[in-house]
Amino acid sequence: MLEKLPDVIGHALHDVRAGLDSIVFNTLGLRSGMASIQVTSLAFADHAPLPERYTADGIGRSPPVDWLQVPAEAAALVLLVEDADSPTPHPLLHAVVVDLPAGDGGLPEGALPSADHEGAGFHAGRNSYLQAAWLPPDPPPGHGVHRYAFQVFALGSAHAFSTHPGRDEVIEVLREKAIASGLLIGTCERPDGSIRIGDAAPSGPLVAG
């Protein structure tokens, strides 16, 4: 949707960003003295571009994500994916998955529901568009590089989440029960010139992500 925004809007909002300091990984205070989970992906390296197939310019399916070094005392895992560079007060939430099995493991490509894909049945929460699905990266042209934070948290005890938990519910539980965390950054950028003469104006909310 945002690929049709004029470049001038992206340039005007270039310095308006939620900030990497605002992602959940950096606001819970778990890194000091806590266990660290290693988060990786077969699809992209840390701080490297996400392949187009996982974005709004491709088929928009969720990428594979793996994790190692989960503490033995963990009862369950939670995955959050946030856009640290969205021009919003808080990072745009692209995915929430709760009740993941404790221990080393991961999610395969397409594990989460998306526009034309049912997913693999994991317990998904609501993203910033209030959908229990993967929200493909969709940054506006000219806004610069967006950093997508794939964050994995280990819970020290089990929790009964609601059917489709939102950001506030998940963060509250993490503050009470998280014992370890890990982070992987993937990037996405739409350069200038994405709009063509004759393109229709975009419809719907102009929320970058």
Secondary structure, 3 states (H helix, E strand, C coil): CHHHCCHHHHHHCCCCCCCHHHCHHHHCCCCCCCEECEEECCCCCCCEECCHHHCCCCCCCCCCEEEECCCCCCCEEEEEEEECCCCCCCCEEEEEEEEECCCCEEECCCCCCECCECCCCCEECCCCCCCCCCCCCCCCCCCCCEEEEEEEEEECCCCCCCCCCCHHHHHHHHHHHEEEEEEEEEEECCCCCCCCCCCCCCCCCCCCC
